[in-house]
Amino acid sequence: MKNIDKDFLLQLDAKIVEFLVKDRQFIFEKMGKHLEVDEKQNRRDLVTEVDRGNQAHIIEALSQLLPDAKILAEESENDLTDAKGLMWVIDPIDGTMNFVKQREDFAVMIALYEDGKPLLGYIYDVMRDVLLHGGPGIGVVYKNQDVINPPANLALEESLIGLSGPMLVNNAYHFQDVEKRTLGARVIGSAGIEFIRVLLGKQIGYVSSLKPWDFAAGNALAAVFGLKVGYVDGEAINVLKSGVVLVATKKAYSAIMSIVK
């Protein structure tokens, strides 16, 4: 669908926002019941029937909007070998441990890419009812219904940073040296919530080991603001590739990359 244009994307954005408001109520209904929790790779890597149920709920809605688009979703068998054409990237519950144990600091994330490039991104902080949405396809980022401005291009020493807890403890990629240069580290346990904080200027950046569904929406929104997103090995973002991903202001990105290398 090469003729996808801004007007179409604006209409699509409005429909997705409308869906996500309803999806929030869908999640609340599920939260009110007993949660069936399973382990995936280990006891810190959880999945619930809400993850699976909400993913099916999202896929059903998005498939009606763009029936021919590919789908890359966390709780599915993902065997995509290329990113050609239109593709949805879905994380139905980002921060499942927080969802299970704290009932807060989790997000629903959706992104739309075309030929591997971001068009639209959605990060919904469900419990706080804060939805960041927009992307390069429409040229703006909204916080709920209000257009927001890019965060200030602060240096590493001028703000807080979001870091992976295990990676910080083990000093992976010299994370402890990164933390010492900042005003302090914050560990939330949800890539979506971390991206929101960076996009709103509450943190200078965020770095962690991420899957495509963890960073796809944030990458789309960061692109509008001129924030830098990449793998710490220096490679450019690939929506089909996992890795240690850094998002930060331009000043902080350069400083962090000089440390982690």
Secondary structure in CASP SS format (residue, H / E / C, confidence):
PFRMAT SS
TARGET T0000
AUTHOR 0000-0000-0000
METHOD secondary structure of the structure
MODEL  1
M C 1.00
K C 1.00
N C 1.00
I C 1.00
D C 1.00
K H 1.00
D H 1.00
F H 1.00
L H 1.00
L H 1.00
Q H 1.00
L H 1.00
D H 1.00
A H 1.00
K H 1.00
I H 1.00
V H 1.00
E H 1.00
F H 1.00
L H 1.00
V H 1.00
K H 1.00
D H 1.00
R H 1.00
Q H 1.00
F H 1.00
I H 1.00
F H 1.00
E H 1.00
K H 1.00
M H 1.00
G C 1.00
K C 1.00
H C 1.00
L C 1.00
E C 1.00
V E 1.00
D E 1.00
E E 1.00
K C 1.00
Q C 1.00
N C 1.00
R C 1.00
R C 1.00
D C 1.00
L E 1.00
V E 1.00
T E 1.00
E H 1.00
V H 1.00
D H 1.00
R H 1.00
G H 1.00
N H 1.00
Q H 1.00
A H 1.00
H H 1.00
I H 1.00
I H 1.00
E H 1.00
A H 1.00
L H 1.00
S H 1.00
Q H 1.00
L H 1.00
L C 1.00
P C 1.00
D C 1.00
A C 1.00
K E 1.00
I E 1.00
L E 1.00
A E 1.00
E C 1.00
E C 1.00
S C 1.00
E C 1.00
N C 1.00
D C 1.00
L C 1.00
T C 1.00
D C 1.00
A C 1.00
K C 1.00
G C 1.00
L E 1.00
M E 1.00
W E 1.00
V E 1.00
I E 1.00
D E 1.00
P E 1.00
I E 1.00
D E 1.00
G C 1.00
T H 1.00
M H 1.00
N H 1.00
F H 1.00
V H 1.00
K H 1.00
Q C 1.00
R C 1.00
E C 1.00
D C 1.00
F C 1.00
A E 1.00
V E 1.00
M E 1.00
I E 1.00
A E 1.00
L E 1.00
Y E 1.00
E E 1.00
D C 1.00
G C 1.00
K E 1.00
P E 1.00
L E 1.00
L E 1.00
G E 1.00
Y E 1.00
I E 1.00
Y E 1.00
D E 1.00
V C 1.00
M C 1.00
R C 1.00
D C 1.00
V E 1.00
L E 1.00
L E 1.00
H E 1.00
G E 1.00
G E 1.00
P C 1.00
G C 1.00
I C 1.00
G C 1.00
V E 1.00
V E 1.00
Y E 1.00
K E 1.00
N C 1.00
Q C 1.00
D E 1.00
V E 1.00
I C 1.00
N C 1.00
P C 1.00
P C 1.00
A C 1.00
N C 1.00
L C 1.00
A C 1.00
L H 1.00
E H 1.00
E H 1.00
S C 1.00
L C 1.00
I E 1.00
G E 1.00
L E 1.00
S C 1.00
G H 1.00
P H 1.00
M H 1.00
L H 1.00
V H 1.00
N C 1.00
N C 1.00
A H 1.00
Y H 1.00
H H 1.00
F H 1.00
Q H 1.00
D H 1.00
V H 1.00
E H 1.00
K H 1.00
R H 1.00
T C 1.00
L C 1.00
G C 1.00
A E 1.00
R E 1.00
V C 1.00
I C 1.00
G C 1.00
S C 1.00
A H 1.00
G H 1.00
I H 1.00
E H 1.00
F H 1.00
I H 1.00
R H 1.00
V H 1.00
L H 1.00
L C 1.00
G C 1.00
K C 1.00
Q C 1.00
I C 1.00
G E 1.00
Y E 1.00
V E 1.00
S E 1.00
S E 1.00
L E 1.00
K C 1.00
P H 1.00
W H 1.00
D H 1.00
F H 1.00
A H 1.00
A H 1.00
G H 1.00
N H 1.00
A H 1.00
L H 1.00
A H 1.00
A H 1.00
V H 1.00
F H 1.00
G C 1.00
L C 1.00
K E 1.00
V E 1.00
G E 1.00
Y E 1.00
V C 1.00
D C 1.00
G C 1.00
E C 1.00
A E 1.00
I C 1.00
N C 1.00
V C 1.00
L C 1.00
K C 1.00
S C 1.00
G E 1.00
V E 1.00
V E 1.00
L E 1.00
V E 1.00
A E 1.00
T C 1.00
K H 1.00
K H 1.00
A H 1.00
Y H 1.00
S H 1.00
A H 1.00
I H 1.00
M H 1.00
S H 1.00
I H 1.00
V H 1.00
K C 1.00
END
